[in-house]
């Protein structure tokens, strides 16, 4: 490692295929937290989340839908507030998230953003979102767009989540649900199934390795923390002597 004078070799963790065999593979069903972004009585983001919830449970997952009603504005209450604590506890419990927001004024709603703003990157050594998988969806009152899902992807990146490639954007959502609130057969429904299948696959693939996947050189260096189980460490240090 003598060719890298700016590098601190003691904190390098060389990726190898063998590191993707966790000591223990979770045996419990994948756990998902689902968030939506409207308080309307007939909320289409909630109806889409409920359809996603049904699919995930049919795939064998364990799910929780968070109701944002009563959640205070960020910084307008203590983190001990009942709704804030519920949200944070559910995120810690989860291994993956599903986010759905209406597009309002070309962006996600304040209702949805408040939920994300109450989730800290770290609290007491616990990171409620880091390493979890994420699927993003949006509903529109008019023609299809992708502003909300694009914003949700940005949020997912900042929250250090593993956002899956597929996504769902439902145009004219008022035409896509029946009177009972169930989604009608359509290409939009087929895409929803695609997204939930993909989310399950990525979650099963990564959940045993989530901590390893998001473990960063810069953080190890700043914390003075050497890589866990890095057998190559001694040889790296010897090369730098």
C-alpha positions as CSV (number, residue, x, y, z in Angstrom):
1,X,0.0,0.0,0.0
2,X,3.0,2.3,-0.3
3,X,1.6,3.8,-3.5
4,X,-1.1,5.6,-1.5
5,X,0.5,8.1,0.8
6,X,-2.9,9.6,1.8
7,X,-4.3,6.2,2.8
8,X,-4.4,4.8,6.4
9,X,-4.0,1.1,5.7
10,X,-5.1,-0.1,9.1
11,X,-8.7,1.0,8.3
12,X,-8.9,-0.6,4.8
13,X,-11.3,-3.5,4.5
14,X,-10.6,-5.2,1.1
15,X,-13.9,-6.6,-0.3
16,X,-13.9,-10.3,-0.9
17,X,-16.6,-12.7,-1.9
18,X,-16.1,-14.6,1.4
19,X,-17.2,-11.6,3.4
20,X,-20.7,-12.1,2.0
21,X,-21.3,-15.2,4.0
22,X,-22.6,-13.9,7.3
23,X,-22.0,-15.8,10.5
24,X,-25.7,-16.2,10.9
25,X,-28.5,-15.8,8.4
26,X,-31.7,-14.3,9.7
27,X,-34.5,-16.9,9.9
28,X,-37.4,-14.7,10.7
29,X,-39.6,-13.2,8.0
30,X,-38.3,-10.0,6.3
31,X,-39.6,-7.0,8.2
32,X,-41.0,-3.9,6.4
33,X,-42.1,-0.5,7.5
34,X,-44.5,1.3,5.1
35,X,-45.0,5.1,5.0
36,X,-47.5,7.2,3.1
37,X,-47.9,10.9,2.7
38,X,-51.5,12.1,3.0
39,X,-54.1,12.5,5.8
40,X,-57.1,12.6,3.4
41,X,-60.0,10.2,4.3
42,X,-59.5,8.6,0.8
43,X,-55.8,8.8,0.5
44,X,-54.5,7.2,-2.6
45,X,-50.9,7.0,-1.3
46,X,-52.4,5.1,1.7
47,X,-54.4,2.8,-0.6
48,X,-51.3,2.1,-2.7
49,X,-49.3,1.4,0.5
50,X,-52.1,-1.0,1.6
51,X,-51.9,-2.9,-1.7
52,X,-48.1,-3.1,-1.2
53,X,-48.7,-4.4,2.3
54,X,-51.0,-7.1,1.1
55,X,-48.5,-8.3,-1.5
56,X,-45.6,-8.3,1.0
57,X,-47.5,-10.3,3.5
58,X,-48.6,-12.8,0.8
59,X,-44.8,-13.2,0.0
60,X,-44.2,-14.1,3.7
61,X,-43.1,-10.8,5.1
62,X,-44.0,-9.1,8.3
63,X,-45.2,-5.6,7.9
64,X,-46.2,-2.4,9.7
65,X,-48.0,0.6,8.2
66,X,-47.3,3.8,10.1
67,X,-50.2,6.2,10.4
68,X,-48.8,9.8,10.3
69,X,-51.9,11.4,11.8
70,X,-50.8,13.2,15.0
71,X,-47.1,13.3,14.2
72,X,-45.9,16.8,15.2
73,X,-43.8,19.0,12.9
74,X,-40.1,18.3,13.2
75,X,-38.5,20.1,16.2
76,X,-41.9,21.1,17.5
77,X,-42.0,18.3,20.0
78,X,-39.7,16.1,22.0
79,X,-38.3,12.9,20.5
80,X,-40.1,11.2,23.4
81,X,-43.5,12.2,21.8
82,X,-45.6,9.0,21.4
83,X,-45.9,9.3,17.6
84,X,-42.2,10.1,17.1
85,X,-41.1,7.2,19.3
86,X,-43.5,4.8,17.5
87,X,-42.0,5.9,14.1
88,X,-38.4,5.5,15.3
89,X,-39.0,2.1,17.0
90,X,-40.7,0.8,13.8
91,X,-37.7,1.9,11.7
92,X,-35.3,0.2,14.0
93,X,-37.4,-3.0,13.9
94,X,-37.6,-3.0,10.1
95,X,-35.2,-4.4,7.5
96,X,-36.7,-2.6,4.6
97,X,-39.0,0.4,3.9
98,X,-41.7,1.2,1.4
99,X,-42.3,4.9,0.8
100,X,-45.3,6.4,-1.1
101,X,-46.0,10.1,-1.4
102,X,-48.5,12.0,-3.5
103,X,-46.9,14.5,-5.8
104,X,-47.8,18.0,-4.7
105,X,-46.5,21.1,-6.3
106,X,-43.9,18.9,-8.1
107,X,-42.5,17.4,-4.9
108,X,-43.3,15.1,-2.0
109,X,-45.8,16.3,0.6
110,X,-45.0,17.9,3.9
111,X,-46.8,15.0,5.6
112,X,-44.3,12.6,4.1
113,X,-41.2,14.7,4.6
114,X,-42.0,15.2,8.3
115,X,-41.8,11.5,8.8
116,X,-38.4,11.3,7.3
117,X,-37.2,14.4,9.2
118,X,-38.1,12.7,12.5
119,X,-35.8,9.7,11.6
120,X,-32.2,10.6,12.7
121,X,-29.2,9.2,10.9
122,X,-27.9,8.1,14.3
123,X,-29.2,8.2,17.8
124,X,-27.4,6.6,20.7
125,X,-25.3,4.4,18.4
126,X,-28.4,3.2,16.6
127,X,-29.1,4.0,12.9
128,X,-32.8,3.6,12.2
129,X,-32.4,3.6,8.4
130,X,-28.9,2.7,7.4
131,X,-28.5,-0.5,5.4
132,X,-32.2,-1.1,5.1
133,X,-33.7,-1.7,1.6
134,X,-36.1,0.8,0.2
135,X,-38.8,0.8,-2.5
136,X,-40.3,4.2,-3.6
137,X,-43.7,5.0,-5.1
138,X,-45.9,8.0,-5.9
139,X,-49.4,8.8,-6.9
140,X,-50.6,11.6,-9.1
141,X,-53.8,13.4,-9.5
142,X,-53.1,14.0,-13.2
143,X,-50.6,12.7,-15.8
144,X,-47.7,10.5,-14.8
145,X,-44.5,12.1,-13.5
146,X,-41.5,11.0,-11.5
147,X,-40.7,14.1,-9.4
148,X,-41.8,12.5,-6.1
149,X,-40.0,9.2,-6.6
150,X,-36.9,11.1,-7.7
151,X,-37.1,13.1,-4.5
152,X,-37.6,9.9,-2.5
153,X,-34.5,8.4,-4.0
154,X,-32.5,11.4,-2.9
155,X,-33.9,11.1,0.6
156,X,-33.1,7.4,0.6
157,X,-29.5,8.1,-0.3
158,X,-29.1,10.6,2.4
159,X,-30.7,8.2,4.9
160,X,-28.0,5.6,3.7
161,X,-30.6,3.1,2.5
162,X,-30.3,0.5,-0.3
163,X,-32.9,1.8,-2.8
164,X,-34.0,-0.9,-5.3
165,X,-33.9,0.0,-9.0
166,X,-37.6,-0.5,-9.7
167,X,-40.3,2.0,-8.7
168,X,-44.0,2.8,-9.1
169,X,-45.7,6.0,-10.3
170,X,-49.4,5.8,-10.6
171,X,-51.1,8.5,-12.8
172,X,-54.7,9.6,-12.3
173,X,-54.8,7.5,-9.1
174,X,-58.5,8.3,-8.6
175,X,-59.3,6.0,-11.6
176,X,-57.1,3.1,-10.3
177,X,-59.0,2.1,-7.1
178,X,-62.5,0.8,-6.7
179,X,-65.1,1.9,-4.2
180,X,-63.7,-0.6,-1.6
181,X,-60.2,0.9,-2.0
182,X,-58.7,-2.0,-3.9
183,X,-56.5,-1.4,-6.9
184,X,-58.0,-2.4,-10.2
185,X,-56.2,-4.7,-12.7
186,X,-53.9,-2.6,-14.8
187,X,-50.3,-2.1,-15.9
188,X,-49.9,0.1,-12.8
189,X,-50.9,-2.9,-10.6
190,X,-48.5,-5.2,-12.5
191,X,-45.7,-2.7,-11.8
192,X,-46.6,-2.6,-8.1
193,X,-46.2,-6.4,-8.0
194,X,-42.8,-6.1,-9.8
195,X,-41.6,-3.6,-7.2
196,X,-42.7,-5.7,-4.2
197,X,-41.1,-8.8,-5.7
198,X,-37.9,-6.9,-6.2
199,X,-37.9,-5.5,-2.8
200,X,-38.3,-8.9,-1.2
201,X,-35.4,-10.3,-3.3
202,X,-33.0,-7.4,-2.4
203,X,-34.0,-7.6,1.2
204,X,-33.4,-11.4,1.4
205,X,-30.1,-10.8,-0.4
206,X,-28.7,-8.0,1.7
207,X,-30.2,-8.2,5.2
208,X,-27.6,-10.6,6.6
209,X,-24.9,-8.3,5.1
210,X,-26.4,-4.9,5.6
211,X,-23.8,-3.8,8.3
212,X,-20.9,-4.9,6.1
213,X,-22.3,-3.2,3.0
214,X,-22.6,0.2,4.6
215,X,-19.4,0.0,6.7
216,X,-17.2,2.9,5.5
217,X,-13.5,3.5,5.5
218,X,-13.9,7.2,6.4
219,X,-16.0,6.3,9.4
220,X,-13.7,3.6,10.6
221,X,-10.8,6.0,10.3
222,X,-12.5,8.9,12.2
223,X,-13.6,6.5,14.9
224,X,-10.2,4.7,15.1
225,X,-12.0,1.4,14.5
226,X,-10.3,-1.3,12.6
227,X,-12.3,-3.6,10.2
228,X,-14.0,-6.5,11.9
229,X,-12.5,-9.8,11.0
230,X,-10.0,-8.4,8.5
231,X,-7.3,-11.0,8.3
232,X,-5.4,-9.0,5.8
233,X,-4.8,-6.2,8.3
234,X,-1.3,-7.3,9.5
235,X,0.0,-7.7,5.9
236,X,-1.3,-4.2,5.0
237,X,0.4,-2.6,8.0
238,X,3.6,-4.5,7.1
239,X,3.6,-3.1,3.5
240,X,3.4,0.4,4.9
241,X,6.3,0.0,7.3
